[in-house]
Amino acid sequence: MVSYLHDTYRVSERRACHVARIAVSTFRYESRQEPRTALRLRIREIAQTRVRYGYRKIRVLLNREGWKTDGRRFRALTILDVFTRENHNRVQIDFSRPGKPTDNAHVESFNGTLRAECLDVHWFATLIEARQVIESWRREYFRLLLEHR
């Protein structure tokens, strides 16, 4: 906006900032921090392919790939990782009442993840294709789950 005003109307940078109601220092500011564009793109790629992954799982995957991620500054999508919470607190549910999906949150979490990451993403032409894709996704899901422990 400021550049447009400056170039089009041939006014000073200071005047263009005043008209646009932007401080000159804000307009001239250049970050000294590296943008880490490649890391941001990789985070976005993981988040788009693994829709239900929270920031913790994304960070683990990035660390495995060799990216340096600072835990305090690492921010991405956040979701409640029910399985991790239940496993950490040693919660085990032996039964599930009809109409009470929260009785077995691990199964409900898995079902939601399967739906979001696999079923909603693919369009199956045949039952054989559906079985192959779902089995491939299931193997990858449990492989990552075991590595995460």
N, C-alpha and C positions, 0 to 999 in steps of 0.2 A: 504494500500500500504506500509506504513512504517512498520507496524507489519509484513507483509509478507517478506519484505527485511531483517528485523531484525532477524526473525526466520529462514528463508531459507538460507541466506548467512552468518549468524552469525556475523553480523557487529553491531556496536554500534547504539543505537537509534539516536544519533546525526548524525552519518554518513548516516544512512538510510533516515533521514529527509533531509539532504543535497542533496542526490541523487534524492529524490522525489521532491526537490525544495519546501519543506514545512518548515516553521519556527518551531523549537522545541516547542516554547510556544503555537503555534496553535495546534500542535499534542497533547500536554499534557493538553490542556484546557478542563475543565469540568464545565459546566454551573451550577450555584448555584440556578437558577430559576427552580421551579417545572415544569415538562413538560406538565402537565395538559392533559395527554393522553386521559382520559375519555371524557373531554370536546371536544377535537379535533375530537374524533371519533363520538361524538354526532353531532357536526357541519357538519361533512362529511355525516353522515346519513341523516340529514335534507336536506342538499344541493342535495343529490342524489334523494331523494323522492320528494322534492319540487324544481324542476329544475330551475324555474324562480324566486325563492325568492332571494332577495338581502340581504345584510348583516343586514339591519335594521329589516326586518321581522324575519330573523333567530335569531337575538339577542332578539327580543321580545318573540319568542317561548322559547328560552333558559331561559330567566328571569322568564317566567310563570312556567317553570319546576323546578325552584329553583336554577339554576346555577348562580354564581356570575360572571358577565362579566363587565370588565372595558371598558367603551366606547372609551377611547383613544387607547387602545391596541387591541381592538376587530377588527380583520380583517377576512373577508371571501369573498365570491363571491360578486361582486357588479353589480347591474343592475340599470337602471333608472326606478324608480317606478312612472310611469306616473300618475296613479290614485291618489296617495298621492300628487304629485305636483299640479295636476289640482284641487283637493279638497282644498288644502291649499290656492291656489291663487283664489279660487272661480270662476274658469273657467267653463262655461257651453256653449256647442255648440248645437244649435237648429236644424241644418241641416247638411247634408253631401253631398258634390258635387260628382258626379260620377268620379271615378278614383283618388280621393283625400282622401286616408285613414287617413291622419293626421287631417282632419276636425273633426273626432270623435275618438280621440286617446284612450279614455276609452274603447270603444267597441273593437278596434283593439288590445289593450292590453289584454283584456279579451280573445279574440279569440286566440291570441298567447299563452297565459297561458294555456288555455284549450287544445290547440294542443300539447304543450310541456309537460305538466304535466299529461295529461289524454290520449289523442288519440295516441300519439307517444309511450307511455309506455305500452299500453294494445293491445292485439290481440283478437278481438271479434269473437266468433264462430257463434253467432246468433244475430239477431236484438234485441231480448229481453235482452240478456246479455249486449249489448251495451247501451241500455236505462238504465238498472239498474246501471251499472258502472258510466256512465256519470251523472246520477241523484245523486248518492252518492258523486261523486267528486264535483258537483255543490253545494250541501248542505254544504260540508266541506269548500269549497272556500268562500262562503258567510258568514258562521259562523265565520271563521277567519277574514274576512274582517270587519265584524261588531265589533268583539272584538278588532281589531287593531285601530279603530277610537277613 
